[in-house]
Amino acid sequence: MAQYILLTNCTEQGVRAAKDTIKRVAAARQAWEKFGVRIKDFYWTMGKHDCVVVCEAPNDEAITAACLQLGAQGNARTITLRAFNESEMEQILKKV
């Protein structure tokens, strides 16, 4: 499965409903299963981004669908990064 890192920022709506953030993460874990996306780790952070999420998904389309579903709720906006582990990077470099 492909790995993804989501850099997430709360919208004004998300900040107003900050007390529900843990419930929203639990709901996302469950809802994203239908896309084949698994949230491996979720971190609330300080700095430029409010949260960092580590996910795995079968493909780019699945993670995109999950992020679109999240964005449609209006609580957060994401930047999605495709992440490669060491062995994946090794295979990529063999092609160079």
N, C-alpha and C positions, 0 to 999 in steps of 0.2 A: 504494500500500500504506500502511496505517496504521502509525504509529510508536508505539513503547512504550518506556518506561523502567522497568526492574525494579530495585527497591532490595532487595538480597538480604542475608540474614544466615545464617551457618552455624549449624547445630544442633550439639549436643555431638558427635554422630556425625560431622558434617562436619569439626569441628575435629580430632577424633582421626585423620581420614584426610586432613589438610591437604596432605600430600605428593602426593596424587593430584589436587589441584584442577585442574591444567592438563589432565590426561587427562580429567577430568569435563567440562570446558568443550568439549574437542574432541568428546567423545561427544554432548554436548547439541547442538552445531552439526549433527551428522549426524542425530541422532534427530528433531530438530525440523523437518527438511526435509519429513518426511511430513505435517506440519501446515501446511506452507507458510510457516513462521516462519524468518526469517534473523537470526542474531545479527550485528549490524553492528559493535559494539564491546563489549568486556568489560574492565572495570577492577576491580582489587582496590583497596580504599580503606581509609583510616583514618577513625575516627570512629564515628558511629551505625550505619552500614551497612558490611558487610564487602566487598560488591561492588556495582557499578552496571553494568547491562547495557542496551545500546541495541539494540532489535530492530525488525524490521518484520514485519508479518503481514497477511494478507488481511482479517482481521476480528477482533472481540473473542473469538469462539468459538475461533478457532485459537490465539491467545495463551493463552487460559484452559486449553485442553487441554494445551499445552506446559508451562505452569506446574504443572498438576496432575500431569503425568508427573514433573516435577522434584521436587515435594513428596513424591510417593509413594516416592522413593528414600531420603528421610530425611536428606539432607545439608544442605538449605537450605530456608528459608522466604522467600517473596517478597512484596513490595508492588508491584502493577502500576499504572503511571501511563500513561494515554493521552496522547501528546504531539502537539501541532499545530505544524507549521512556519509560517513567516510567510504564505505564500500560503493555506494552509488557514485560518489565523486571519482573514485578510482576507475570505475567503468567509463565514465564520461571522458576522463583524461586519456584513456587508451585510444579514444577516437580522434584525439588531437594530433 
